Amino acid sequence: MTPRFDLIGLVTADMAASLAFYRRLGLDLPAGADREPHVEAALPGGLRIAWDTEETVRSFDPDWESGPRGAGRVSLAFLCESPADVDRLHAELTDAGYESHKEPWDAVWGQRYAVVADPDGNGVDLFAPLS
């Protein structure tokens, strides 16, 4: 049987901060999940995304250490409805205090693109077709 991509896993230093960020991107995450050591959410198409606290990961991997720019360096891409939505969402996130890694630009591959860092330093790409 061929493996099927099933889950995107993130390790977080601050569960509440991480979930608040992804709620702003439209993920439906229960409010009570902010205090849990492990949280999962189903995504369209059957893919799942999960968060584990650093303590949770160390509970089964005592030698685990965070990466050079933060725990669980993962990049996730979010398709926006329009180029204007890329700009709007980038501004909304940075106005809320999240760090911009790359301001919105028109990429040579035909998309409006921007990159914001989540609270753990993971890159989150925002994009939309230019035409």
C-alpha positions as CSV (number, residue, x, y, z in Angstrom):
1,M,0.0,0.0,0.0
2,T,1.3,3.5,-0.9
3,P,1.5,5.9,2.0
4,R,-1.1,8.7,1.9
5,F,-0.3,12.2,3.1
6,D,-2.6,12.5,6.2
7,L,-1.4,15.0,8.8
8,I,0.6,18.1,9.1
9,G,2.2,18.2,12.6
10,L,3.4,21.3,14.4
11,V,5.3,21.5,17.6
12,T,4.4,24.6,19.6
13,A,5.9,26.5,22.5
14,D,2.6,28.2,23.2
15,M,-0.6,26.3,22.2
16,A,-3.0,29.2,22.7
17,A,-0.9,31.6,20.6
18,S,-0.5,29.1,17.8
19,L,-4.2,28.2,17.7
20,A,-5.1,31.9,17.8
21,F,-3.0,32.4,14.7
22,Y,-4.5,29.6,12.7
23,R,-8.0,30.6,13.8
24,R,-7.3,33.9,12.0
25,L,-6.7,31.9,8.9
26,G,-10.1,30.3,9.1
27,L,-9.4,27.0,10.8
28,D,-12.3,25.8,13.1
29,L,-10.5,25.1,16.4
30,P,-12.5,24.7,19.6
31,A,-11.9,27.5,22.2
32,G,-11.1,24.9,25.0
33,A,-8.3,23.4,22.9
34,D,-6.0,26.3,24.0
35,R,-5.0,24.4,27.1
36,E,-4.6,20.9,25.6
37,P,-1.2,19.3,25.1
38,H,-2.4,17.9,21.7
39,V,-4.9,19.3,19.3
40,E,-6.1,18.0,15.9
41,A,-8.4,19.4,13.2
42,A,-9.8,17.9,10.1
43,L,-9.1,19.8,6.9
44,P,-11.0,19.7,3.6
45,G,-10.2,16.5,1.6
46,G,-9.4,14.5,4.7
47,L,-6.1,15.9,5.6
48,R,-5.5,16.6,9.3
49,I,-3.4,19.2,11.1
50,A,-2.2,18.7,14.6
51,W,-0.3,20.6,17.3
52,D,1.7,19.2,20.1
53,T,3.4,21.2,22.9
54,E,7.1,20.9,23.3
55,E,6.4,19.0,26.6
56,T,4.2,16.5,24.8
57,V,6.9,15.8,22.3
58,R,9.5,15.4,25.0
59,S,7.2,13.0,26.8
60,F,7.8,10.4,24.1
61,D,11.1,11.8,22.7
62,P,13.2,13.1,25.7
63,D,16.1,14.1,23.4
64,W,13.9,16.3,21.1
65,E,15.2,19.9,20.7
66,S,13.7,22.7,18.8
67,G,15.2,23.8,15.4
68,P,17.5,26.7,14.9
69,R,14.6,29.2,14.2
70,G,12.0,27.6,16.5
71,A,10.3,24.3,17.1
72,G,8.9,22.4,14.3
73,R,9.9,24.4,11.3
74,V,7.1,23.8,8.9
75,S,5.7,25.8,6.0
76,L,2.0,25.8,5.3
77,A,0.4,27.5,2.3
78,F,-3.1,29.1,2.4
79,L,-4.9,29.9,-0.9
80,C,-6.6,33.3,-0.8
81,E,-9.6,34.3,-2.9
82,S,-7.8,37.2,-4.6
83,P,-4.5,39.2,-4.7
84,A,-6.3,41.8,-2.6
85,D,-7.1,39.2,0.0
86,V,-3.4,38.3,0.3
87,D,-2.6,41.9,1.0
88,R,-5.6,42.2,3.5
89,L,-4.7,39.0,5.4
90,H,-1.0,39.9,5.5
91,A,-1.9,43.3,7.0
92,E,-4.4,41.8,9.4
93,L,-1.9,39.3,10.7
94,T,1.0,41.8,11.0
95,D,-1.3,44.4,12.6
96,A,-2.1,41.7,15.2
97,G,1.6,41.4,16.0
98,Y,2.7,38.5,13.9
99,E,6.0,38.8,12.1
100,S,6.1,39.3,8.3
101,H,8.8,37.2,6.7
102,K,8.1,38.6,3.2
103,E,5.8,41.4,2.3
104,P,3.2,40.8,-0.4
105,W,4.7,40.7,-3.9
106,D,3.7,39.6,-7.4
107,A,5.7,36.4,-7.9
108,V,7.1,35.4,-11.3
109,W,5.1,32.2,-11.2
110,G,1.8,34.2,-11.5
111,Q,0.7,34.6,-7.9
112,R,0.4,37.3,-5.3
113,Y,2.4,35.9,-2.5
114,A,3.4,36.8,1.1
115,V,4.9,34.9,4.0
116,V,4.1,35.4,7.7
117,A,5.7,33.6,10.6
118,D,3.5,31.8,13.1
119,P,4.3,32.2,16.8
120,D,6.9,29.3,16.6
121,G,8.6,30.7,13.5
122,N,7.0,28.4,11.0
123,G,6.5,30.0,7.6
124,V,2.9,30.5,6.5
125,D,2.5,31.3,2.8
126,L,-0.5,33.4,1.7
127,F,-1.1,33.3,-2.1
128,A,-3.7,33.9,-4.8
129,P,-3.5,33.7,-8.6
130,L,-2.8,37.1,-10.2
131,S,-5.4,36.6,-13.0
